[in-house]
Amino acid sequence: MYEIKTYTKEAIGNLKNASLKRSLNVMLTASNSGRSALWKFAKAVAEIITKESFKDDFESQTDFAKFVDLSKATITNYVKAVEFINRDYVKDFFKNDIDALSVGKAYMLSTLDEDNTKDFFNFAVTEEVNILEMSDRQLRDMLKEMYSEKKVEDKEVKSEQKDSADENTEENTEENTEENTEENTEENTEENTEDVIKSPIITAELQDKNMLIITFKGKTFCKERLLAIDDEIIECIKADFGA
């Protein structure tokens, strides 16, 4: 599966970049050593891509991939797997067993972001799941199941947040409506009162906060302050003065 068919030591020797040639020779040797040397193979690929040492001899990464008979996707998987095992929190979790982690498992775990990876590590410890003893397929299925459940949970949280936001919006709308109604009522009451007080027939002024001094046809009449003076009240005042 990992056998390199399209290049030989002679082909490697004809390349310009010394770093590229060293990495390719490591790949060639590792490919002849079986799966046990796959990490050496992957690290050599990652070094070539990371350092871009292929650019002196190949026009593009695609041309380099053709030379070593690997797809660009496979090369990307190797690079991500190597990057994953070099993360500090991954080294802390696996400690001396890091080399026992397969390239396939490392790539699958690399697809998680840091928070989800740490959550998965905590899950493995709590549930006594030995990642190293799992097959690549078992790990893939477990991550797929957990990821699907997490997506559902995220959707539920977002839905709850949206419902809460809608409720707050409705409450605010109701409060604003009530406040606006009260303000409009008070404004209309004040305007109506001012209209009556400014009438040419009846004048009124506040003596204090509880008493109005009302003047009608030259006569003065004291009355407790009214919140609103409407037509009916005016007629009562007229009757009091014998109008």
MIKOLNU-37312 format. One record per residue: x, y, z of N, C-alpha, C in turn; residue in one letter; residue number from 1; chain. Coordinates in Angstrom, 1 decimal. Layout:
// residues N
X, Y, Z, X, Y, Z, X, Y, Z, A, NUM, A;
...
// end
This chain:
// residues 243
0.8, -1.2, 0.0, 0.0, 0.0, 0.0, 0.9, 1.3, 0.0, M, 1, A;
2.0, 1.2, 0.7, 2.8, 2.4, 0.9, 4.0, 2.3, -0.1, Y, 2, A;
4.0, 1.3, -1.0, 5.2, 1.2, -1.8, 5.3, 2.3, -2.8, E, 3, A;
6.5, 2.9, -3.0, 6.7, 3.9, -3.9, 7.2, 3.3, -5.3, I, 4, A;
6.4, 3.6, -6.3, 6.6, 2.9, -7.6, 7.3, 3.8, -8.6, K, 5, A;
7.2, 5.1, -8.5, 7.6, 5.9, -9.6, 9.0, 6.6, -9.4, T, 6, A;
9.7, 6.3, -8.4, 11.0, 6.9, -8.2, 12.0, 5.9, -7.6, Y, 7, A;
13.2, 6.1, -7.9, 14.3, 5.2, -7.4, 15.4, 6.1, -6.8, T, 8, A;
16.4, 5.4, -6.2, 17.6, 6.2, -5.7, 18.2, 7.0, -6.8, K, 9, A;
18.2, 6.4, -8.0, 18.8, 7.1, -9.1, 18.0, 8.4, -9.4, E, 10, A;
16.7, 8.3, -9.4, 15.9, 9.4, -9.7, 16.0, 10.5, -8.6, A, 11, A;
16.1, 10.0, -7.4, 16.3, 11.0, -6.3, 17.7, 11.7, -6.4, I, 12, A;
18.7, 11.0, -6.8, 20.0, 11.5, -6.9, 20.1, 12.6, -8.0, G, 13, A;
19.2, 12.6, -8.9, 19.2, 13.6, -10.0, 18.5, 14.9, -9.6, N, 14, A;
17.9, 15.0, -8.4, 17.2, 16.2, -7.9, 18.2, 17.2, -7.4, L, 15, A;
17.8, 18.5, -7.3, 18.6, 19.6, -6.9, 18.7, 19.8, -5.4, K, 16, A;
17.5, 19.8, -4.8, 17.4, 20.2, -3.4, 17.9, 19.1, -2.5, N, 17, A;
18.9, 19.4, -1.7, 19.6, 18.4, -0.8, 18.6, 17.9, 0.3, A, 18, A;
17.8, 18.8, 0.9, 16.9, 18.5, 1.9, 15.8, 17.6, 1.4, S, 19, A;
15.3, 17.9, 0.2, 14.3, 17.0, -0.5, 14.9, 15.6, -0.7, L, 20, A;
16.1, 15.5, -1.1, 16.7, 14.2, -1.4, 16.8, 13.4, -0.1, K, 21, A;
17.2, 14.0, 1.0, 17.3, 13.3, 2.2, 15.9, 12.7, 2.7, R, 22, A;
14.9, 13.6, 2.6, 13.6, 13.2, 3.0, 13.0, 12.0, 2.1, S, 23, A;
13.3, 12.1, 0.8, 12.8, 11.1, -0.1, 13.5, 9.8, 0.1, L, 24, A;
14.8, 9.8, 0.5, 15.5, 8.6, 0.8, 14.9, 7.9, 2.1, N, 25, A;
14.5, 8.8, 3.0, 13.9, 8.2, 4.2, 12.6, 7.6, 3.8, V, 26, A;
11.8, 8.2, 3.0, 10.5, 7.7, 2.5, 10.8, 6.3, 1.8, M, 27, A;
11.8, 6.3, 1.0, 12.1, 5.1, 0.2, 12.4, 3.9, 1.1, L, 28, A;
13.3, 4.2, 2.1, 13.7, 3.2, 3.0, 12.5, 2.7, 3.9, T, 29, A;
11.7, 3.7, 4.4, 10.5, 3.3, 5.2, 9.5, 2.5, 4.5, A, 30, A;
9.3, 2.8, 3.2, 8.3, 2.1, 2.4, 8.7, 0.6, 2.2, S, 31, A;
10.0, 0.3, 2.3, 10.4, -1.1, 2.2, 10.4, -1.8, 3.6, N, 32, A;
10.1, -1.1, 4.6, 10.1, -1.7, 6.0, 8.7, -2.0, 6.5, S, 33, A;
7.7, -1.8, 5.7, 6.3, -2.2, 6.1, 5.7, -1.1, 7.0, G, 34, A;
4.5, -1.5, 7.6, 3.7, -0.5, 8.4, 4.5, 0.0, 9.6, R, 35, A;
5.4, -0.8, 10.1, 6.1, -0.4, 11.4, 6.9, 0.9, 11.2, S, 36, A;
7.2, 1.2, 9.9, 8.0, 2.4, 9.6, 7.2, 3.5, 9.0, A, 37, A;
5.8, 3.4, 9.2, 4.9, 4.4, 8.6, 5.1, 5.8, 9.1, L, 38, A;
5.4, 5.9, 10.4, 5.6, 7.2, 11.0, 6.8, 7.9, 10.4, W, 39, A;
7.9, 7.1, 10.2, 9.0, 7.7, 9.5, 8.7, 8.2, 8.1, K, 40, A;
7.9, 7.5, 7.4, 7.4, 7.8, 6.1, 6.6, 9.1, 6.2, F, 41, A;
5.6, 9.1, 7.1, 4.7, 10.3, 7.2, 5.5, 11.6, 7.6, A, 42, A;
6.4, 11.4, 8.6, 7.2, 12.6, 9.0, 8.1, 13.1, 7.9, K, 43, A;
8.6, 12.2, 7.0, 9.4, 12.7, 5.9, 8.6, 13.5, 4.9, A, 44, A;
7.4, 13.0, 4.7, 6.4, 13.7, 3.8, 6.1, 15.1, 4.4, V, 45, A;
5.8, 15.1, 5.7, 5.4, 16.3, 6.3, 6.6, 17.4, 6.3, A, 46, A;
7.8, 16.9, 6.4, 8.9, 17.8, 6.4, 9.1, 18.4, 5.0, E, 47, A;
8.9, 17.6, 4.0, 9.0, 18.1, 2.6, 7.9, 19.2, 2.3, I, 48, A;
6.7, 19.0, 2.8, 5.6, 19.9, 2.5, 5.8, 21.2, 3.4, I, 49, A;
6.1, 21.0, 4.7, 6.3, 22.1, 5.6, 7.4, 23.0, 5.2, T, 50, A;
8.5, 22.4, 4.8, 9.7, 23.2, 4.4, 9.6, 23.7, 2.9, K, 51, A;
8.6, 23.1, 2.2, 8.5, 23.4, 0.7, 9.7, 23.1, 0.0, E, 52, A;
10.5, 22.1, 0.4, 11.7, 21.7, -0.3, 11.5, 21.2, -1.7, S, 53, A;
10.3, 20.8, -2.0, 10.0, 20.3, -3.4, 10.0, 21.3, -4.4, F, 54, A;
9.9, 22.6, -4.1, 9.7, 23.7, -5.0, 10.9, 23.9, -5.9, K, 55, A;
12.1, 23.4, -5.5, 13.3, 23.6, -6.4, 13.3, 22.6, -7.5, D, 56, A;
12.5, 21.5, -7.4, 12.6, 20.5, -8.4, 11.2, 20.2, -9.1, D, 57, A;
10.1, 20.7, -8.5, 8.8, 20.5, -9.0, 8.0, 21.8, -9.1, F, 58, A;
7.2, 22.0, -10.1, 6.5, 23.2, -10.3, 5.4, 23.4, -9.3, E, 59, A;
4.8, 22.3, -8.8, 3.7, 22.4, -7.9, 3.7, 21.1, -7.0, S, 60, A;
2.9, 21.2, -5.9, 2.8, 20.1, -5.0, 2.1, 18.9, -5.8, Q, 61, A;
1.3, 19.2, -6.7, 0.6, 18.2, -7.5, 1.7, 17.3, -8.3, T, 62, A;
2.7, 18.0, -8.9, 3.7, 17.3, -9.6, 4.6, 16.5, -8.7, D, 63, A;
4.8, 17.0, -7.5, 5.6, 16.2, -6.5, 4.8, 15.0, -6.1, F, 64, A;
3.5, 15.2, -5.9, 2.6, 14.0, -5.5, 2.7, 12.9, -6.5, A, 65, A;
2.7, 13.3, -7.8, 2.7, 12.3, -8.9, 4.1, 11.6, -8.9, K, 66, A;
5.2, 12.3, -8.5, 6.5, 11.7, -8.5, 6.6, 10.6, -7.5, F, 67, A;
6.0, 10.9, -6.3, 6.0, 9.9, -5.2, 4.8, 9.0, -5.2, V, 68, A;
4.0, 9.1, -6.2, 2.8, 8.3, -6.4, 1.9, 8.3, -5.2, D, 69, A;
1.6, 9.5, -4.7, 0.6, 9.7, -3.6, -0.4, 10.8, -4.1, L, 70, A;
-1.6, 10.6, -3.6, -2.6, 11.7, -3.9, -2.3, 12.9, -2.9, S, 71, A;
-2.8, 14.0, -3.4, -2.7, 15.2, -2.5, -3.4, 15.0, -1.2, K, 72, A;
-4.5, 14.3, -1.2, -5.3, 14.1, 0.0, -4.5, 13.3, 1.0, A, 73, A;
-3.8, 12.2, 0.5, -3.0, 11.4, 1.3, -1.8, 12.1, 2.0, T, 74, A;
-1.2, 13.0, 1.2, -0.1, 13.8, 1.7, -0.6, 14.7, 2.8, I, 75, A;
-1.8, 15.3, 2.5, -2.4, 16.2, 3.6, -2.7, 15.5, 4.8, T, 76, A;
-3.1, 14.2, 4.7, -3.4, 13.4, 5.9, -2.1, 13.2, 6.7, N, 77, A;
-1.1, 12.9, 6.0, 0.2, 12.6, 6.7, 0.7, 13.9, 7.4, Y, 78, A;
0.6, 15.0, 6.8, 1.0, 16.3, 7.4, 0.2, 16.6, 8.6, V, 79, A;
-1.1, 16.4, 8.6, -2.0, 16.7, 9.7, -1.7, 15.7, 10.9, K, 80, A;
-1.4, 14.5, 10.5, -1.1, 13.5, 11.6, 0.1, 13.8, 12.3, A, 81, A;
1.1, 14.3, 11.6, 2.4, 14.7, 12.2, 2.2, 15.9, 13.1, V, 82, A;
1.5, 16.9, 12.5, 1.2, 18.1, 13.3, 0.5, 17.8, 14.6, E, 83, A;
-0.4, 16.8, 14.6, -1.2, 16.5, 15.7, -0.3, 15.9, 16.9, F, 84, A;
0.6, 15.0, 16.5, 1.4, 14.3, 17.6, 2.4, 15.3, 18.1, I, 85, A;
2.6, 16.4, 17.5, 3.6, 17.4, 18.0, 3.0, 18.4, 18.9, N, 86, A;
1.7, 18.4, 19.1, 1.0, 19.3, 20.0, 1.3, 19.0, 21.4, R, 87, A;
1.6, 19.9, 22.2, 2.0, 19.7, 23.6, 1.0, 18.9, 24.4, D, 88, A;
-0.3, 19.3, 24.3, -1.4, 18.6, 25.1, -1.6, 17.2, 24.6, Y, 89, A;
-1.2, 16.9, 23.4, -1.3, 15.5, 22.9, -0.1, 14.7, 23.5, V, 90, A;
1.0, 15.3, 23.5, 2.2, 14.6, 24.1, 2.0, 14.3, 25.6, K, 91, A;
1.4, 15.3, 26.2, 1.1, 15.1, 27.7, 0.1, 14.0, 27.9, D, 92, A;
-0.8, 13.8, 27.0, -1.9, 12.8, 27.2, -1.3, 11.4, 26.9, F, 93, A;
-0.6, 11.2, 25.8, -0.1, 9.9, 25.5, 1.3, 9.6, 26.1, F, 94, A;
2.0, 10.6, 26.5, 3.3, 10.5, 27.1, 4.3, 9.6, 26.3, K, 95, A;
4.8, 8.6, 26.9, 5.8, 7.7, 26.2, 5.1, 6.8, 25.2, N, 96, A;
3.8, 6.7, 25.2, 3.1, 5.9, 24.2, 2.7, 6.5, 22.9, D, 97, A;
3.2, 7.8, 22.7, 2.8, 8.5, 21.5, 3.2, 7.8, 20.2, I, 98, A;
4.3, 7.0, 20.2, 4.7, 6.3, 19.0, 3.8, 5.1, 18.7, D, 99, A;
3.0, 4.7, 19.8, 2.1, 3.6, 19.6, 0.8, 4.0, 18.9, A, 100, A;
0.6, 5.3, 18.8, -0.6, 5.8, 18.1, -0.4, 5.7, 16.6, L, 101, A;
-1.4, 5.1, 16.0, -1.2, 4.9, 14.5, -1.4, 6.2, 13.8, S, 102, A;
-0.8, 6.3, 12.6, -0.9, 7.5, 11.7, -2.4, 7.7, 11.5, V, 103, A;
-3.2, 6.7, 11.2, -4.6, 6.8, 10.9, -5.4, 7.4, 12.1, G, 104, A;
-5.1, 7.0, 13.3, -5.8, 7.5, 14.5, -5.4, 9.0, 14.7, K, 105, A;
-4.1, 9.3, 14.5, -3.6, 10.6, 14.7, -4.3, 11.6, 13.7, A, 106, A;
-4.5, 11.1, 12.4, -5.2, 12.0, 11.5, -6.6, 12.2, 11.9, Y, 107, A;
-7.3, 11.1, 12.3, -8.7, 11.3, 12.6, -8.9, 12.2, 13.8, M, 108, A;
-8.0, 12.1, 14.8, -8.1, 13.0, 16.0, -7.7, 14.5, 15.6, L, 109, A;
-6.9, 14.6, 14.6, -6.5, 15.9, 14.1, -7.6, 16.7, 13.5, S, 110, A;
-8.7, 16.0, 13.1, -9.8, 16.7, 12.5, -10.7, 17.5, 13.6, T, 111, A;
-10.4, 17.2, 14.9, -11.1, 17.9, 16.0, -10.3, 19.1, 16.3, L, 112, A;
-11.1, 20.1, 16.8, -10.3, 21.3, 17.3, -9.8, 21.0, 18.7, D, 113, A;
-9.0, 21.9, 19.2, -8.3, 21.7, 20.5, -9.3, 21.4, 21.6, E, 114, A;
-10.4, 22.1, 21.7, -11.3, 21.9, 22.8, -12.0, 20.6, 22.7, D, 115, A;
-12.4, 20.2, 21.5, -13.1, 18.9, 21.3, -12.1, 17.7, 21.6, N, 116, A;
-10.8, 17.9, 21.2, -9.8, 16.9, 21.4, -9.6, 16.7, 22.9, T, 117, A;
-9.5, 17.7, 23.6, -9.3, 17.6, 25.1, -10.6, 17.0, 25.7, K, 118, A;
-11.8, 17.4, 25.2, -13.0, 16.8, 25.8, -13.0, 15.3, 25.5, D, 119, A;
-12.5, 14.9, 24.3, -12.5, 13.5, 24.0, -11.5, 12.7, 24.8, F, 120, A;
-10.4, 13.3, 25.1, -9.4, 12.7, 26.0, -9.9, 12.5, 27.4, F, 121, A;
-10.7, 13.5, 27.9, -11.3, 13.4, 29.2, -12.3, 12.3, 29.2, N, 122, A;
-13.1, 12.2, 28.1, -14.1, 11.2, 28.0, -13.4, 9.8, 28.0, F, 123, A;
-12.3, 9.7, 27.3, -11.6, 8.4, 27.3, -11.1, 8.0, 28.7, A, 124, A;
-10.6, 8.9, 29.4, -10.1, 8.6, 30.8, -11.3, 8.2, 31.7, V, 125, A;
-12.4, 9.0, 31.6, -13.6, 8.8, 32.5, -14.2, 7.4, 32.2, T, 126, A;
-14.3, 7.1, 30.9, -15.0, 5.9, 30.4, -14.0, 4.7, 30.3, E, 127, A;
-12.7, 5.0, 30.6, -11.7, 3.9, 30.5, -11.6, 3.3, 29.1, E, 128, A;
-11.6, 4.3, 28.2, -11.4, 3.9, 26.8, -9.9, 4.0, 26.4, V, 129, A;
-9.4, 2.9, 25.9, -8.0, 2.9, 25.5, -7.9, 3.1, 24.0, N, 130, A;
-7.5, 4.4, 23.7, -7.5, 4.8, 22.3, -6.5, 3.9, 21.5, I, 131, A;
-5.4, 3.6, 22.1, -4.3, 2.9, 21.5, -4.7, 1.4, 21.1, L, 132, A;
-5.6, 0.9, 21.9, -6.0, -0.5, 21.6, -7.2, -0.6, 20.6, E, 133, A;
-7.8, 0.6, 20.4, -8.9, 0.6, 19.4, -8.4, 0.5, 18.0, M, 134, A;
-9.2, -0.1, 17.1, -8.9, -0.1, 15.7, -9.2, 1.2, 15.1, S, 135, A;
-8.6, 1.5, 14.0, -8.9, 2.8, 13.4, -10.4, 3.0, 13.1, D, 136, A;
-11.0, 1.9, 12.7, -12.5, 1.9, 12.4, -13.3, 2.2, 13.6, R, 137, A;
-12.9, 1.6, 14.8, -13.7, 1.8, 16.0, -13.6, 3.3, 16.4, Q, 138, A;
-12.4, 3.8, 16.3, -12.2, 5.2, 16.7, -13.0, 6.1, 15.7, L, 139, A;
-13.0, 5.8, 14.5, -13.7, 6.6, 13.5, -15.2, 6.6, 13.8, R, 140, A;
-15.7, 5.4, 14.1, -17.2, 5.3, 14.4, -17.5, 6.1, 15.7, D, 141, A;
-16.7, 6.0, 16.7, -16.9, 6.7, 18.0, -16.9, 8.2, 17.8, M, 142, A;
-15.9, 8.7, 17.0, -15.8, 10.1, 16.8, -17.0, 10.6, 16.0, L, 143, A;
-17.4, 9.8, 15.0, -18.6, 10.2, 14.2, -19.9, 10.3, 15.0, K, 144, A;
-20.0, 9.3, 15.9, -21.2, 9.3, 16.8, -21.2, 10.5, 17.7, E, 145, A;
-20.1, 10.7, 18.4, -20.0, 11.8, 19.3, -20.1, 13.2, 18.6, M, 146, A;
-19.6, 13.3, 17.4, -19.7, 14.5, 16.7, -21.1, 14.8, 16.3, Y, 147, A;
-21.8, 13.8, 15.9, -23.2, 13.9, 15.5, -24.1, 14.3, 16.7, S, 148, A;
-23.8, 13.7, 17.9, -24.5, 14.1, 19.1, -24.2, 15.5, 19.5, E, 149, A;
-23.0, 15.9, 19.3, -22.6, 17.3, 19.7, -23.3, 18.3, 18.8, K, 150, A;
-23.5, 17.9, 17.5, -24.1, 18.8, 16.6, -25.6, 19.0, 17.0, K, 151, A;
-26.2, 17.9, 17.4, -27.6, 18.0, 17.9, -27.7, 18.9, 19.1, V, 152, A;
-26.8, 18.7, 20.1, -26.7, 19.4, 21.3, -26.6, 20.9, 21.0, E, 153, A;
-25.6, 21.2, 20.1, -25.4, 22.6, 19.7, -26.7, 23.3, 19.1, D, 154, A;
-27.4, 22.5, 18.3, -28.6, 23.0, 17.7, -29.6, 23.3, 18.8, K, 155, A;
-29.7, 22.3, 19.8, -30.7, 22.5, 20.8, -30.4, 23.8, 21.7, E, 156, A;
-29.1, 24.0, 22.0, -28.7, 25.1, 22.7, -29.0, 26.4, 22.0, V, 157, A;
-28.7, 26.4, 20.7, -29.0, 27.6, 19.8, -30.5, 27.9, 19.8, K, 158, A;
-31.3, 26.8, 19.7, -32.7, 26.9, 19.7, -33.2, 27.5, 21.0, S, 159, A;
-32.7, 27.0, 22.1, -33.1, 27.6, 23.4, -32.7, 29.0, 23.5, E, 160, A;
-31.5, 29.4, 23.1, -31.1, 30.8, 23.1, -32.0, 31.7, 22.3, Q, 161, A;
-32.4, 31.1, 21.1, -33.3, 31.9, 20.2, -34.6, 32.1, 20.9, K, 162, A;
-35.2, 31.0, 21.5, -36.5, 31.2, 22.2, -36.4, 32.2, 23.3, D, 163, A;
-35.3, 32.1, 24.1, -35.1, 33.1, 25.2, -35.0, 34.5, 24.6, S, 164, A;
-34.3, 34.7, 23.5, -34.2, 36.0, 22.9, -35.5, 36.5, 22.5, A, 165, A;
-36.3, 35.6, 21.9, -37.7, 36.0, 21.4, -38.6, 36.4, 22.6, D, 166, A;
-38.5, 35.6, 23.7, -39.3, 36.0, 24.9, -38.9, 37.4, 25.4, E, 167, A;
-37.6, 37.6, 25.5, -37.1, 38.9, 26.0, -37.6, 40.0, 25.1, N, 168, A;
-37.6, 39.8, 23.8, -38.0, 40.8, 22.8, -39.5, 41.1, 23.0, T, 169, A;
-40.3, 40.0, 23.2, -41.7, 40.2, 23.4, -42.0, 41.0, 24.7, E, 170, A;
-41.2, 40.6, 25.8, -41.4, 41.3, 27.1, -41.1, 42.8, 26.9, E, 171, A;
-39.9, 43.1, 26.2, -39.5, 44.5, 26.1, -40.5, 45.2, 25.2, N, 172, A;
-41.1, 44.6, 24.2, -42.1, 45.2, 23.4, -43.3, 45.6, 24.2, T, 173, A;
-43.8, 44.6, 25.0, -44.9, 44.9, 25.8, -44.7, 46.0, 26.8, E, 174, A;
-43.5, 46.0, 27.5, -43.1, 47.1, 28.4, -43.1, 48.4, 27.7, E, 175, A;
-42.5, 48.4, 26.5, -42.4, 49.7, 25.8, -43.7, 50.2, 25.4, N, 176, A;
-44.6, 49.2, 25.0, -46.0, 49.6, 24.6, -46.7, 50.2, 25.8, T, 177, A;
-46.6, 49.6, 26.9, -47.3, 50.1, 28.1, -46.8, 51.5, 28.5, E, 178, A;
-45.4, 51.6, 28.5, -44.8, 52.9, 28.8, -45.3, 54.0, 27.9, E, 179, A;
-45.3, 53.7, 26.6, -45.7, 54.7, 25.6, -47.2, 55.0, 25.8, N, 180, A;
-48.0, 54.0, 26.1, -49.4, 54.3, 26.3, -49.6, 55.2, 27.5, T, 181, A;
-48.9, 54.9, 28.6, -49.0, 55.7, 29.8, -48.5, 57.2, 29.5, E, 182, A;
-47.4, 57.3, 28.8, -46.9, 58.6, 28.5, -47.9, 59.4, 27.6, E, 183, A;
-48.5, 58.7, 26.6, -49.4, 59.4, 25.8, -50.6, 59.8, 26.5, N, 184, A;
-51.1, 59.0, 27.5, -52.3, 59.3, 28.3, -52.0, 60.5, 29.1, T, 185, A;
-50.8, 60.5, 29.8, -50.4, 61.7, 30.6, -50.3, 63.0, 29.8, E, 186, A;
-49.7, 62.8, 28.6, -49.5, 64.0, 27.8, -50.9, 64.5, 27.3, E, 187, A;
-51.8, 63.6, 26.9, -53.1, 64.1, 26.4, -53.9, 64.7, 27.6, N, 188, A;
-53.7, 64.2, 28.8, -54.4, 64.8, 30.0, -53.9, 66.2, 30.3, T, 189, A;
-52.6, 66.3, 30.2, -52.0, 67.6, 30.5, -52.4, 68.6, 29.4, E, 190, A;
-52.4, 68.1, 28.1, -52.8, 69.1, 27.1, -54.2, 69.5, 27.2, E, 191, A;
-55.1, 68.6, 27.6, -56.5, 68.9, 27.7, -56.7, 69.9, 28.9, N, 192, A;
-56.0, 69.7, 30.0, -56.1, 70.6, 31.1, -55.6, 72.0, 30.8, T, 193, A;
-54.5, 72.0, 30.0, -53.9, 73.3, 29.6, -54.9, 74.1, 28.7, E, 194, A;
-55.6, 73.3, 27.8, -56.5, 74.0, 26.9, -57.7, 74.6, 27.7, D, 195, A;
-58.2, 74.0, 28.7, -59.3, 74.5, 29.5, -58.8, 75.7, 30.3, V, 196, A;
-57.6, 75.6, 30.9, -57.1, 76.6, 31.7, -56.8, 77.9, 30.9, I, 197, A;
-56.4, 77.7, 29.7, -56.1, 78.9, 28.8, -57.4, 79.4, 28.1, K, 198, A;
-58.6, 78.9, 28.5, -59.8, 79.3, 27.9, -60.0, 80.8, 28.2, S, 199, A;
-60.6, 81.6, 27.3, -60.8, 83.0, 27.5, -61.9, 83.3, 28.5, P, 200, A;
-62.8, 82.2, 28.8, -63.9, 82.4, 29.7, -63.5, 82.0, 31.1, I, 201, A;
-62.8, 80.9, 31.2, -62.3, 80.4, 32.5, -60.8, 80.4, 32.6, I, 202, A;
-60.3, 81.0, 33.7, -58.8, 81.0, 33.9, -58.6, 80.3, 35.2, T, 203, A;
-57.4, 79.7, 35.4, -57.1, 78.9, 36.6, -55.7, 79.0, 36.8, A, 204, A;
-55.3, 79.0, 38.1, -53.9, 78.9, 38.5, -53.7, 78.1, 39.8, E, 205, A;
-52.6, 77.5, 39.9, -52.3, 76.6, 41.1, -52.0, 77.5, 42.3, L, 206, A;
-52.7, 77.3, 43.4, -52.4, 78.0, 44.6, -51.3, 77.2, 45.3, Q, 207, A;
-51.5, 75.9, 45.3, -50.4, 74.9, 45.8, -50.7, 73.6, 45.1, D, 208, A;
-50.0, 72.6, 45.5, -50.1, 71.3, 44.7, -51.5, 70.7, 44.8, K, 209, A;
-52.3, 71.1, 45.8, -53.7, 70.5, 46.0, -54.8, 71.4, 45.6, N, 210, A;
-54.6, 72.7, 45.3, -55.7, 73.6, 45.2, -55.6, 74.5, 43.9, M, 211, A;
-56.7, 74.6, 43.2, -56.8, 75.4, 42.0, -57.6, 76.6, 42.3, L, 212, A;
-57.2, 77.8, 41.9, -57.9, 79.0, 42.0, -58.5, 79.3, 40.6, I, 213, A;
-59.8, 79.1, 40.5, -60.5, 79.2, 39.2, -61.3, 80.5, 39.1, I, 214, A;
-61.2, 81.2, 38.1, -61.9, 82.5, 37.9, -62.8, 82.4, 36.7, T, 215, A;
-64.1, 82.7, 37.0, -65.1, 82.7, 35.9, -66.0, 83.9, 36.0, F, 216, A;
-66.1, 84.7, 35.0, -66.9, 85.9, 34.9, -66.6, 86.8, 36.1, K, 217, A;
-65.3, 87.0, 36.4, -64.9, 87.9, 37.5, -65.0, 87.3, 38.9, G, 218, A;
-65.6, 86.1, 39.0, -65.7, 85.5, 40.3, -64.6, 84.5, 40.5, K, 219, A;
-64.2, 84.3, 41.8, -63.1, 83.4, 42.1, -63.7, 82.2, 42.8, T, 220, A;
-63.2, 81.0, 42.4, -63.8, 79.8, 43.0, -62.6, 78.9, 43.3, F, 221, A;
-62.5, 78.4, 44.6, -61.4, 77.5, 44.9, -61.9, 76.1, 44.8, C, 222, A;
-61.2, 75.2, 44.2, -61.6, 73.8, 44.1, -60.3, 72.9, 44.2, K, 223, A;
-60.5, 71.8, 44.8, -59.4, 70.8, 44.8, -58.9, 70.6, 43.4, E, 224, A;
-57.6, 70.4, 43.3, -56.9, 70.3, 42.0, -57.5, 69.0, 41.3, R, 225, A;
-57.8, 69.2, 40.1, -58.3, 68.1, 39.3, -57.3, 67.6, 38.3, L, 226, A;
-57.2, 66.3, 38.1, -56.2, 65.8, 37.1, -56.6, 66.2, 35.7, L, 227, A;
-57.9, 66.3, 35.5, -58.4, 66.7, 34.2, -59.7, 67.5, 34.3, A, 228, A;
-59.8, 68.6, 33.5, -61.0, 69.4, 33.6, -61.7, 69.3, 32.2, I, 229, A;
-62.8, 68.5, 32.2, -63.5, 68.3, 31.0, -64.8, 69.1, 30.9, D, 230, A;
-65.6, 68.9, 29.9, -66.8, 69.7, 29.7, -67.8, 69.6, 30.8, D, 231, A;
-67.9, 68.3, 31.3, -68.9, 68.1, 32.4, -68.5, 68.9, 33.6, E, 232, A;
-67.2, 68.9, 33.9, -66.7, 69.7, 35.1, -66.9, 71.2, 34.9, I, 233, A;
-66.7, 71.6, 33.7, -66.9, 73.0, 33.4, -68.4, 73.4, 33.6, I, 234, A;
-69.3, 72.5, 33.2, -70.7, 72.8, 33.4, -71.0, 72.9, 34.9, E, 235, A;
-70.4, 72.0, 35.7, -70.6, 72.1, 37.2, -70.1, 73.4, 37.8, C, 236, A;
-69.0, 73.9, 37.3, -68.4, 75.1, 37.8, -69.3, 76.3, 37.4, I, 237, A;
-69.9, 76.2, 36.2, -70.8, 77.3, 35.7, -72.0, 77.3, 36.6, K, 238, A;
-72.5, 76.1, 37.0, -73.7, 76.0, 37.9, -73.4, 76.5, 39.2, A, 239, A;
-72.2, 76.3, 39.7, -71.8, 76.9, 41.1, -71.9, 78.4, 41.1, D, 240, A;
-71.5, 79.0, 39.9, -71.5, 80.5, 39.8, -72.9, 81.0, 39.4, F, 241, A;
-73.8, 80.1, 39.2, -75.1, 80.6, 38.7, -75.1, 81.1, 37.3, G, 242, A;
-74.2, 80.5, 36.5, -74.2, 80.9, 35.1, -75.3, 80.4, 34.3, A, 243, A;
// end
